[in-house]
Amino acid sequence: MTTMDKAVKEYMKRGVPHYMVKMYGGIDPYTKKQIDITKRGFKTKTEAKAFYAQKQAEMLQRNDTDNPNRTFEQFYHTYYEEYLQSCSLEKSTLGKIKGIFKNHILPFYGDLKLKKISYQDTLRSFEVWKEKLKKPSKVAIELNKCLQEAVYNDFIPKNPVKLQGLRLWEKKEEKKKANPQNKKLFYTSDELDVFIQKLKTTDDISKIAIFLVFVNLGLRKGELLALQWQDIDLQNQKIRIHQAVGADESNKPYIKSTKNSDERTLDIDEETFQALLKWKELQAEQLKWQNLEHQGDKQFIFPNNKNTFYNSSKLNTWLKKFQTQHGLKLVSVHGLRHSCATRIYYQSNDVKFIQHFLGHTDITTTIDTYIHCIPELGNILVKRFNRTA
C-alpha cells in the first residue's frame, strides 16, 4: 500500500508544477490481481490529496469493515479524520491532534494492516516515542482513541493499546528528575514587587503594559493578545475579557472564545491602568510613523509590527532575556499568572474571588492548579469548599 505522501508526486509540465497520484487500488475481485490507480494533471497538491482520499474512501466502501488489507492510514484518513471533524473540537485542538498523527503515529503505523496491529507493535512504538518525546503518553492516548473507534465500528475485534505501563514509566522518569529546579516556578509577593520595579526601568512602554497586565490581572497569553481597545472601559477603569487568540489546523492565529467560553470583567489597578493609557497614546503615534491604519475601538492593544497578531513565543523570549539581565528567577509567562493568583490569595484569602479573577469554571481547578504555590489550599480549602459545594 502506498501512503498519501508517497502516492502524491510533483512533476513539471511546460515549466509549471503539476501533481499526479499513483496508488494501490485494491484487488480485482475477478482476476485477483492488484489494481494500480494513476491520475495526472492536478494543478495543486491539495487537489491530488483529495483525489487520493476519495479513492481510499471508495475502496473502503467496497470492502467495508471486512477488508483484511486495510492499512492504518486508510482507516485514519477515510474514517477517523471525519470522526474528529464531527467532535466539535476547537480548531487549535484539532490541529494539535492531526499534528500528532502526522508527525508521530502515521510514520510508525501508516503502512501496517489495521487488523494485524498487535500489542508488540504498540510496545515498539512506545520505545520510539520515549526516545523522542518528553510525554510519549500524549501520543499513545491519541493512538488509543483512534483504535478504540476502530473497535467500536467493528474494524478490529480488540484494541491492542495498553497505556498503564507507559504511564507508570513516565511517573518513574518524573521521580528520577524530581528536584527543586523542576517544580513549577512562580514569584512570591516580595519577588513580584522586585520584578515590577525592574520592569518599570525599561524604556519599552508596550512591554511594561503587557507584563503589568500579566502580573496584576492574571490573564492567559491568548486572552492578552486578543485584547482590543474596546475591551477597556476607560471611564470606569475596567477590562472585559471575552476572547482569545488560538491557532487553527495550519497553525494560523484566529480569534476564539476564552478557554472556558466564559466572559469576565475585572477592575484595573491604578498601576496597570496608567501603563495602558501611556501605551495607548504612544501606539497611536507609532502606527502613524509606520503608515499603518489604526483600527479604532477594534485596534489590538498588543499587535506585532505589521499591526496583526503578535507571536506569543516572542513574549517568552523577551521575558527570559529581561529576567537574565536583572538576575531574576526565570519564571514563565504562565508562571506570572500563578504569581498573580498567589499574591491575591495572601491579600484576600478568597479563593472564590481568585476563581472569577482567573476565569476558572470550577473552584477545584483553582485549588488543584495553585496548590503548589499555596500549600494551605491542600488541607484547608478543599475541606471548606467540599462542604459548601
DRENDO-1510 file (C-alpha; in Angstrom, 1 decimal, always signed):
<recs>
REC; n; res; u; v; w
REC; 1; MET; +0.0; +0.0; +0.0 .
REC; 2; THR; +1.2; +3.5; -0.8 .
REC; 3; THR; +0.9; +6.2; +1.8 .
REC; 4; MET; -0.5; +9.6; +0.8 .
REC; 5; ASP; +2.9; +11.3; +0.9 .
REC; 6; LYS; +4.4; +8.7; -1.4 .
REC; 7; ALA; +1.4; +8.5; -3.7 .
REC; 8; VAL; +1.2; +12.2; -4.5 .
REC; 9; LYS; +4.1; +13.3; -6.7 .
REC; 10; GLU; +5.1; +16.6; -8.3 .
REC; 11; TYR; +6.1; +16.8; -12.0 .
REC; 12; MET; +6.8; +19.7; -14.4 .
REC; 13; LYS; +4.5; +20.4; -17.4 .
REC; 14; ARG; +5.6; +23.2; -19.7 .
REC; 15; GLY; +7.6; +24.7; -16.8 .
REC; 16; VAL; +4.7; +24.7; -14.4 .
REC; 17; PRO; +4.5; +22.3; -11.4 .
REC; 18; HIS; +1.6; +19.8; -11.6 .
REC; 19; TYR; +0.8; +16.8; -9.4 .
REC; 20; MET; -0.1; +13.2; -10.0 .
REC; 21; VAL; -1.4; +10.3; -7.9 .
REC; 22; LYS; -0.1; +6.8; -8.2 .
REC; 23; MET; -1.6; +4.5; -5.7 .
REC; 24; TYR; -2.7; +1.0; -4.8 .
REC; 25; GLY; -6.3; +0.5; -5.8 .
REC; 26; GLY; -7.2; -2.8; -4.1 .
REC; 27; ILE; -7.6; -6.3; -5.6 .
REC; 28; ASP; -9.7; -7.1; -8.6 .
REC; 29; PRO; -12.4; -9.5; -7.4 .
REC; 30; TYR; -12.4; -11.4; -10.7 .
REC; 31; THR; -8.8; -11.6; -11.7 .
REC; 32; LYS; -7.4; -11.4; -8.1 .
REC; 33; LYS; -4.7; -9.1; -9.5 .
REC; 34; GLN; -3.7; -5.9; -7.9 .
REC; 35; ILE; -5.2; -2.7; -9.2 .
REC; 36; ASP; -3.0; +0.3; -9.7 .
REC; 37; ILE; -4.5; +3.8; -9.9 .
REC; 38; THR; -2.7; +6.6; -11.8 .
REC; 39; LYS; -4.0; +10.0; -12.5 .
REC; 40; ARG; -2.2; +13.1; -13.7 .
REC; 41; GLY; -3.0; +16.8; -14.3 .
REC; 42; PHE; -3.7; +18.1; -10.8 .
REC; 43; LYS; -2.8; +21.8; -10.5 .
REC; 44; THR; -2.4; +21.8; -6.8 .
REC; 45; LYS; -1.2; +19.2; -4.2 .
REC; 46; THR; -4.5; +19.7; -2.3 .
REC; 47; GLU; -6.4; +18.5; -5.3 .
REC; 48; ALA; -4.2; +15.5; -5.7 .
REC; 49; LYS; -4.6; +14.6; -2.0 .
REC; 50; ALA; -8.4; +15.0; -2.2 .
REC; 51; PHE; -8.4; +12.5; -5.1 .
REC; 52; TYR; -6.3; +10.1; -3.1 .
REC; 53; ALA; -8.6; +10.4; -0.1 .
REC; 54; GLN; -11.6; +9.9; -2.4 .
REC; 55; LYS; -10.2; +6.7; -3.9 .
REC; 56; GLN; -9.3; +5.4; -0.4 .
REC; 57; ALA; -12.9; +6.0; +0.7 .
REC; 58; GLU; -14.2; +4.2; -2.4 .
REC; 59; MET; -12.1; +1.2; -1.6 .
REC; 60; LEU; -13.3; +1.2; +2.0 .
REC; 61; GLN; -16.9; +1.4; +0.8 .
REC; 62; ARG; -16.4; -1.5; -1.5 .
REC; 63; ASN; -14.7; -3.7; +1.2 .
REC; 64; ASP; -16.3; -2.1; +4.3 .
REC; 65; THR; -15.1; -3.4; +7.6 .
REC; 66; ASP; -14.1; -7.0; +6.5 .
REC; 67; ASN; -11.1; -5.8; +4.3 .
REC; 68; PRO; -8.1; -7.6; +5.7 .
REC; 69; ASN; -5.7; -5.4; +3.7 .
REC; 70; ARG; -6.9; -2.1; +5.1 .
REC; 71; THR; -4.0; -0.1; +6.5 .
REC; 72; PHE; -4.0; +2.1; +9.5 .
REC; 73; GLU; -3.5; +5.2; +7.3 .
REC; 74; GLN; -6.5; +4.2; +5.1 .
REC; 75; PHE; -8.7; +4.0; +8.3 .
REC; 76; TYR; -7.3; +7.2; +9.6 .
REC; 77; HIS; -7.8; +9.3; +6.5 .
REC; 78; THR; -11.2; +7.9; +5.5 .
REC; 79; TYR; -12.9; +7.3; +8.8 .
REC; 80; TYR; -11.1; +8.7; +11.8 .
REC; 81; GLU; -10.4; +12.2; +10.4 .
REC; 82; GLU; -14.1; +12.5; +9.7 .
REC; 83; TYR; -14.9; +11.4; +13.2 .
REC; 84; LEU; -12.6; +14.1; +14.6 .
REC; 85; GLN; -14.3; +16.7; +12.5 .
REC; 86; SER; -17.6; +15.7; +14.0 .
REC; 87; CYS; -16.4; +16.1; +17.6 .
REC; 88; SER; -16.8; +19.9; +17.5 .
REC; 89; LEU; -13.2; +20.4; +18.7 .
REC; 90; GLU; -11.5; +23.8; +18.9 .
REC; 91; LYS; -9.5; +24.4; +15.7 .
REC; 92; SER; -6.3; +24.6; +17.7 .
REC; 93; THR; -7.1; +21.3; +19.4 .
REC; 94; LEU; -7.9; +19.6; +16.1 .
REC; 95; GLY; -4.7; +20.9; +14.6 .
REC; 96; LYS; -2.7; +19.5; +17.5 .
REC; 97; ILE; -4.3; +16.1; +17.2 .
REC; 98; LYS; -3.7; +16.0; +13.4 .
REC; 99; GLY; -0.1; +17.1; +14.0 .
REC; 100; ILE; +0.4; +14.2; +16.5 .
REC; 101; PHE; -0.8; +11.7; +13.8 .
REC; 102; LYS; +1.2; +13.3; +11.0 .
REC; 103; ASN; +4.5; +13.5; +13.0 .
REC; 104; HIS; +4.4; +10.5; +15.3 .
REC; 105; ILE; +1.6; +8.0; +14.7 .
REC; 106; LEU; +1.4; +7.7; +10.9 .
REC; 107; PRO; +5.1; +7.3; +10.3 .
REC; 108; PHE; +5.1; +4.2; +12.5 .
REC; 109; TYR; +1.6; +2.7; +11.9 .
REC; 110; GLY; +0.7; +4.1; +8.4 .
REC; 111; ASP; +1.6; +1.0; +6.4 .
REC; 112; LEU; +0.6; -1.5; +9.0 .
REC; 113; LYS; -2.6; -3.5; +8.3 .
REC; 114; LEU; -5.2; -2.3; +10.7 .
REC; 115; LYS; -6.4; -5.8; +11.7 .
REC; 116; LYS; -2.9; -7.0; +12.3 .
REC; 117; ILE; -1.7; -4.3; +14.7 .
REC; 118; SER; -0.5; -6.1; +17.8 .
REC; 119; TYR; +0.4; -5.3; +21.4 .
REC; 120; GLN; +4.0; -5.8; +20.4 .
REC; 121; ASP; +3.7; -3.1; +17.7 .
REC; 122; THR; +2.5; -0.7; +20.4 .
REC; 123; LEU; +5.4; -1.5; +22.6 .
REC; 124; ARG; +7.8; -0.9; +19.8 .
REC; 125; SER; +6.2; +2.5; +19.0 .
REC; 126; PHE; +6.3; +3.4; +22.7 .
REC; 127; GLU; +10.0; +2.8; +22.8 .
REC; 128; VAL; +10.5; +5.1; +19.8 .
REC; 129; TRP; +8.4; +7.8; +21.4 .
REC; 130; LYS; +10.2; +7.5; +24.7 .
REC; 131; GLU; +13.4; +8.4; +23.0 .
REC; 132; LYS; +12.0; +11.4; +21.2 .
REC; 133; LEU; +9.3; +12.9; +23.4 .
REC; 134; LYS; +9.0; +14.2; +27.0 .
REC; 135; LYS; +5.4; +12.9; +27.2 .
REC; 136; PRO; +5.0; +9.9; +25.0 .
REC; 137; SER; +1.7; +9.1; +26.6 .
REC; 138; LYS; +0.1; +12.1; +24.9 .
REC; 139; VAL; +0.8; +10.4; +21.5 .
REC; 140; ALA; -0.2; +7.0; +22.9 .
REC; 141; ILE; -3.5; +8.4; +24.2 .
REC; 142; GLU; -4.4; +9.6; +20.7 .
REC; 143; LEU; -3.5; +6.3; +19.2 .
REC; 144; ASN; -5.7; +4.6; +21.8 .
REC; 145; LYS; -8.7; +6.8; +21.0 .
REC; 146; CYS; -8.3; +6.0; +17.3 .
REC; 147; LEU; -8.1; +2.3; +17.7 .
REC; 148; GLN; -10.9; +2.3; +20.2 .
REC; 149; GLU; -13.0; +4.0; +17.5 .
REC; 150; ALA; -12.0; +1.2; +15.1 .
REC; 151; VAL; -13.2; -1.4; +17.7 .
REC; 152; TYR; -16.5; +0.5; +18.2 .
REC; 153; ASN; -17.1; +0.4; +14.4 .
REC; 154; ASP; -16.1; -3.3; +14.1 .
REC; 155; PHE; -13.0; -2.7; +12.0 .
REC; 156; ILE; -10.9; -4.6; +14.6 .
REC; 157; PRO; -12.0; -7.0; +17.4 .
REC; 158; LYS; -9.8; -5.7; +20.1 .
REC; 159; ASN; -7.8; -2.6; +20.9 .
REC; 160; PRO; -4.1; -3.6; +21.4 .
REC; 161; VAL; -3.1; -0.4; +23.2 .
REC; 162; LYS; -2.4; -0.7; +26.9 .
REC; 163; LEU; -1.5; +2.7; +28.5 .
REC; 164; GLN; -0.9; +1.7; +32.1 .
REC; 165; GLY; +2.7; +0.5; +31.6 .
REC; 166; LEU; +3.7; +3.7; +29.7 .
REC; 167; ARG; +2.1; +5.9; +32.3 .
REC; 168; LEU; +4.0; +4.1; +35.1 .
REC; 169; TRP; +7.2; +4.6; +33.1 .
REC; 170; GLU; +6.5; +8.3; +32.8 .
REC; 171; LYS; +5.9; +8.6; +36.6 .
REC; 172; LYS; +9.2; +6.8; +37.3 .
REC; 173; GLU; +11.0; +9.2; +34.9 .
REC; 174; GLU; +9.4; +12.2; +36.6 .
REC; 175; LYS; +10.6; +11.0; +40.0 .
REC; 176; LYS; +14.1; +10.5; +38.7 .
REC; 177; LYS; +14.2; +14.1; +37.5 .
REC; 178; ALA; +12.4; +15.5; +40.5 .
REC; 179; ASN; +14.3; +18.3; +42.1 .
REC; 180; PRO; +13.6; +21.9; +43.2 .
REC; 181; GLN; +14.5; +23.2; +39.7 .
REC; 182; ASN; +11.8; +21.2; +38.1 .
REC; 183; LYS; +9.0; +22.4; +40.2 .
REC; 184; LYS; +6.6; +24.9; +38.7 .
REC; 185; LEU; +8.2; +28.3; +39.3 .
REC; 186; PHE; +6.3; +31.5; +40.4 .
REC; 187; TYR; +7.2; +34.7; +42.2 .
REC; 188; THR; +6.4; +35.3; +45.8 .
REC; 189; SER; +4.8; +38.7; +46.7 .
REC; 190; ASP; +8.2; +40.2; +47.5 .
REC; 191; GLU; +9.8; +38.8; +44.4 .
REC; 192; LEU; +6.9; +40.1; +42.3 .
REC; 193; ASP; +7.4; +43.6; +43.7 .
REC; 194; VAL; +11.1; +43.4; +42.6 .
REC; 195; PHE; +10.0; +42.2; +39.2 .
REC; 196; ILE; +7.7; +45.2; +38.8 .
REC; 197; GLN; +10.3; +47.6; +40.0 .
REC; 198; LYS; +12.8; +46.3; +37.4 .
REC; 199; LEU; +10.1; +46.3; +34.7 .
REC; 200; LYS; +9.5; +50.0; +35.2 .
REC; 201; THR; +13.1; +50.8; +34.5 .
REC; 202; THR; +12.9; +49.5; +30.9 .
REC; 203; ASP; +12.2; +52.0; +28.1 .
REC; 204; ASP; +9.8; +49.6; +26.3 .
REC; 205; ILE; +6.4; +51.0; +27.2 .
REC; 206; SER; +4.5; +48.3; +25.5 .
REC; 207; LYS; +6.3; +45.6; +27.4 .
REC; 208; ILE; +5.7; +47.4; +30.7 .
REC; 209; ALA; +2.0; +47.4; +29.9 .
REC; 210; ILE; +2.0; +43.8; +28.8 .
REC; 211; PHE; +3.7; +42.4; +31.8 .
REC; 212; LEU; +1.8; +44.6; +34.3 .
REC; 213; VAL; -1.4; +43.1; +32.8 .
REC; 214; PHE; +0.0; +39.6; +33.3 .
REC; 215; VAL; +1.2; +40.1; +36.9 .
REC; 216; ASN; -1.7; +42.3; +38.1 .
REC; 217; LEU; -4.6; +40.9; +36.2 .
REC; 218; GLY; -3.5; +37.3; +35.7 .
REC; 219; LEU; -4.6; +37.0; +32.0 .
REC; 220; ARG; -3.7; +34.0; +29.9 .
REC; 221; LYS; -1.4; +34.7; +26.9 .
REC; 222; GLY; -4.1; +34.1; +24.4 .
REC; 223; GLU; -6.5; +36.4; +26.2 .
REC; 224; LEU; -3.9; +39.2; +26.4 .
REC; 225; LEU; -3.1; +39.0; +22.7 .
REC; 226; ALA; -6.8; +39.2; +21.7 .
REC; 227; LEU; -7.4; +42.4; +23.7 .
REC; 228; GLN; -8.8; +45.4; +21.7 .
REC; 229; TRP; -9.2; +48.9; +23.0 .
REC; 230; GLN; -13.0; +48.4; +23.0 .
REC; 231; ASP; -12.4; +45.9; +25.8 .
REC; 232; ILE; -11.0; +48.7; +28.1 .
REC; 233; ASP; -13.6; +50.8; +29.9 .
REC; 234; LEU; -11.5; +54.0; +30.4 .
REC; 235; GLN; -14.3; +55.8; +32.3 .
REC; 236; ASN; -14.8; +53.0; +34.9 .
REC; 237; GLN; -11.3; +51.6; +34.8 .
REC; 238; LYS; -12.4; +48.0; +33.9 .
REC; 239; ILE; -11.3; +45.4; +31.4 .
REC; 240; ARG; -13.6; +42.9; +29.6 .
REC; 241; ILE; -12.1; +39.5; +28.8 .
REC; 242; HIS; -14.2; +37.6; +26.4 .
REC; 243; GLN; -11.9; +36.2; +23.6 .
REC; 244; ALA; -8.5; +34.8; +23.0 .
REC; 245; VAL; -6.1; +34.1; +20.2 .
REC; 246; GLY; -5.8; +30.5; +19.1 .
REC; 247; ALA; -4.1; +28.6; +16.3 .
REC; 248; ASP; -6.0; +26.6; +13.7 .
REC; 249; GLU; -5.1; +23.3; +12.0 .
REC; 250; SER; -2.5; +25.2; +9.9 .
REC; 251; ASN; -1.1; +26.9; +12.9 .
REC; 252; LYS; -2.5; +30.2; +11.8 .
REC; 253; PRO; -3.8; +32.6; +14.5 .
REC; 254; TYR; -7.5; +33.3; +14.8 .
REC; 255; ILE; -9.9; +34.8; +17.4 .
REC; 256; LYS; -11.8; +32.4; +19.5 .
REC; 257; SER; -13.7; +32.4; +22.8 .
REC; 258; THR; -11.8; +32.2; +26.1 .
REC; 259; LYS; -10.7; +28.8; +27.4 .
REC; 260; ASN; -14.0; +28.1; +29.2 .
REC; 261; SER; -16.1; +30.3; +26.9 .
REC; 262; ASP; -16.8; +32.5; +30.0 .
REC; 263; GLU; -16.7; +36.2; +29.9 .
REC; 264; ARG; -15.3; +38.1; +32.9 .
REC; 265; THR; -14.9; +41.8; +33.8 .
REC; 266; LEU; -12.2; +42.9; +36.1 .
REC; 267; ASP; -11.2; +46.2; +37.8 .
REC; 268; ILE; -7.9; +47.5; +36.6 .
REC; 269; ASP; -5.5; +48.6; +39.3 .
REC; 270; GLU; -4.1; +52.2; +39.0 .
REC; 271; GLU; -0.6; +51.0; +38.2 .
REC; 272; THR; -1.7; +48.9; +35.2 .
REC; 273; PHE; -4.3; +51.5; +34.1 .
REC; 274; GLN; -1.7; +54.3; +33.8 .
REC; 275; ALA; +0.6; +52.0; +31.9 .
REC; 276; LEU; -2.2; +51.2; +29.4 .
REC; 277; LEU; -3.1; +54.9; +29.0 .
REC; 278; LYS; +0.6; +55.7; +28.3 .
REC; 279; TRP; +0.8; +52.9; +25.7 .
REC; 280; LYS; -2.5; +53.8; +24.1 .
REC; 281; GLU; -1.1; +57.3; +23.3 .
REC; 282; LEU; +2.3; +56.0; +22.1 .
REC; 283; GLN; +0.7; +53.3; +20.0 .
REC; 284; ALA; -1.4; +55.8; +18.0 .
REC; 285; GLU; +1.8; +57.7; +17.2 .
REC; 286; GLN; +3.8; +54.6; +16.2 .
REC; 287; LEU; +1.1; +53.4; +13.8 .
REC; 288; LYS; +1.3; +56.8; +12.1 .
REC; 289; TRP; +5.1; +56.6; +11.8 .
REC; 290; GLN; +4.7; +53.1; +10.3 .
REC; 291; ASN; +2.0; +54.1; +7.9 .
REC; 292; LEU; -0.4; +51.6; +9.4 .
REC; 293; GLU; -4.1; +52.1; +9.9 .
REC; 294; HIS; -5.4; +52.5; +13.4 .
REC; 295; GLN; -8.4; +50.2; +13.7 .
REC; 296; GLY; -10.3; +52.4; +16.2 .
REC; 297; ASP; -12.0; +50.5; +19.0 .
REC; 298; LYS; -11.2; +47.2; +17.3 .
REC; 299; GLN; -7.4; +48.0; +17.3 .
REC; 300; PHE; -5.5; +45.3; +19.0 .
REC; 301; ILE; -3.8; +46.6; +22.1 .
REC; 302; PHE; -0.7; +44.5; +21.6 .
REC; 303; PRO; -0.2; +43.7; +17.9 .
REC; 304; ASN; +3.0; +42.9; +16.0 .
REC; 305; ASN; +4.9; +45.4; +13.9 .
REC; 306; LYS; +2.5; +44.7; +11.0 .
REC; 307; ASN; -0.5; +45.5; +13.2 .
REC; 308; THR; -1.7; +41.9; +13.2 .
REC; 309; PHE; -1.5; +39.0; +15.7 .
REC; 310; TYR; +1.6; +39.1; +18.0 .
REC; 311; ASN; +3.6; +36.0; +18.2 .
REC; 312; SER; +3.4; +34.7; +21.8 .
REC; 313; SER; +6.8; +33.0; +21.6 .
REC; 314; LYS; +8.4; +36.4; +21.4 .
REC; 315; LEU; +6.9; +37.3; +24.8 .
REC; 316; ASN; +8.7; +34.3; +26.3 .
REC; 317; THR; +12.0; +35.3; +24.6 .
REC; 318; TRP; +11.8; +38.9; +25.8 .
REC; 319; LEU; +10.8; +37.8; +29.4 .
REC; 320; LYS; +13.7; +35.4; +29.7 .
REC; 321; LYS; +16.2; +37.9; +28.4 .
REC; 322; PHE; +14.8; +40.6; +30.8 .
REC; 323; GLN; +15.0; +38.2; +33.8 .
REC; 324; THR; +18.5; +37.2; +33.0 .
REC; 325; GLN; +19.7; +40.8; +32.6 .
REC; 326; HIS; +18.3; +41.7; +36.0 .
REC; 327; GLY; +19.3; +38.5; +37.9 .
REC; 328; LEU; +15.6; +37.5; +38.4 .
REC; 329; LYS; +14.3; +34.0; +38.8 .
REC; 330; LEU; +13.3; +32.5; +35.4 .
REC; 331; VAL; +9.5; +32.4; +35.7 .
REC; 332; SER; +7.5; +31.7; +32.5 .
REC; 333; VAL; +4.7; +34.0; +31.2 .
REC; 334; HIS; +2.2; +31.5; +32.6 .
REC; 335; GLY; +4.1; +31.4; +35.8 .
REC; 336; LEU; +3.3; +35.1; +36.2 .
REC; 337; ARG; -0.3; +34.2; +36.2 .
REC; 338; HIS; +0.4; +31.8; +39.1 .
REC; 339; SER; +2.3; +34.6; +40.8 .
REC; 340; CYS; -0.7; +36.9; +40.4 .
REC; 341; ALA; -3.0; +34.3; +41.9 .
REC; 342; THR; -0.7; +33.7; +44.8 .
REC; 343; ARG; -0.5; +37.4; +45.7 .
REC; 344; ILE; -4.2; +37.9; +45.5 .
REC; 345; TYR; -4.8; +34.9; +47.8 .
REC; 346; TYR; -2.5; +36.2; +50.5 .
REC; 347; GLN; -4.1; +39.6; +50.2 .
REC; 348; SER; -7.7; +38.4; +50.3 .
REC; 349; ASN; -7.8; +34.7; +51.4 .
REC; 350; ASP; -10.7; +34.4; +49.0 .
REC; 351; VAL; -10.4; +31.5; +46.6 .
REC; 352; LYS; -13.8; +32.2; +45.1 .
REC; 353; PHE; -12.6; +35.6; +44.0 .
REC; 354; ILE; -9.5; +34.1; +42.5 .
REC; 355; GLN; -11.6; +31.6; +40.6 .
REC; 356; HIS; -13.6; +34.5; +39.0 .
REC; 357; PHE; -10.4; +36.6; +38.5 .
REC; 358; LEU; -8.6; +33.8; +36.6 .
REC; 359; GLY; -11.7; +32.7; +34.7 .
REC; 360; HIS; -11.9; +29.1; +36.1 .
REC; 361; THR; -15.3; +27.4; +35.7 .
REC; 362; ASP; -14.7; +25.1; +38.6 .
REC; 363; ILE; -13.3; +26.0; +42.1 .
REC; 364; THR; -11.4; +22.7; +42.2 .
REC; 365; THR; -9.4; +23.8; +39.1 .
REC; 366; THR; -8.2; +26.8; +41.0 .
REC; 367; ILE; -7.3; +24.7; +44.0 .
REC; 368; ASP; -5.6; +22.0; +42.0 .
REC; 369; THR; -3.7; +24.4; +39.8 .
REC; 370; TYR; -2.3; +26.6; +42.5 .
REC; 371; ILE; -1.8; +24.2; +45.3 .
REC; 372; HIS; +1.9; +24.1; +44.5 .
REC; 373; CYS; +2.3; +27.8; +45.4 .
REC; 374; ILE; -0.3; +28.0; +48.1 .
REC; 375; PRO; +0.2; +24.9; +50.3 .
REC; 376; GLU; -2.6; +25.8; +52.7 .
REC; 377; LEU; -5.1; +25.1; +49.9 .
REC; 378; GLY; -4.4; +21.4; +50.3 .
REC; 379; ASN; -5.5; +21.0; +53.9 .
REC; 380; ILE; -7.9; +23.9; +54.4 .
REC; 381; LEU; -9.7; +25.0; +51.3 .
REC; 382; VAL; -10.5; +21.6; +49.9 .
REC; 383; LYS; -12.5; +20.7; +53.0 .
REC; 384; ARG; -14.2; +24.1; +53.2 .
REC; 385; PHE; -15.4; +24.0; +49.6 .
REC; 386; ASN; -16.4; +20.4; +49.6 .
REC; 387; ARG; -18.8; +21.2; +52.4 .
REC; 388; THR; -20.3; +24.2; +50.6 .
REC; 389; ALA; -20.2; +22.9; +47.1 .
</recs>
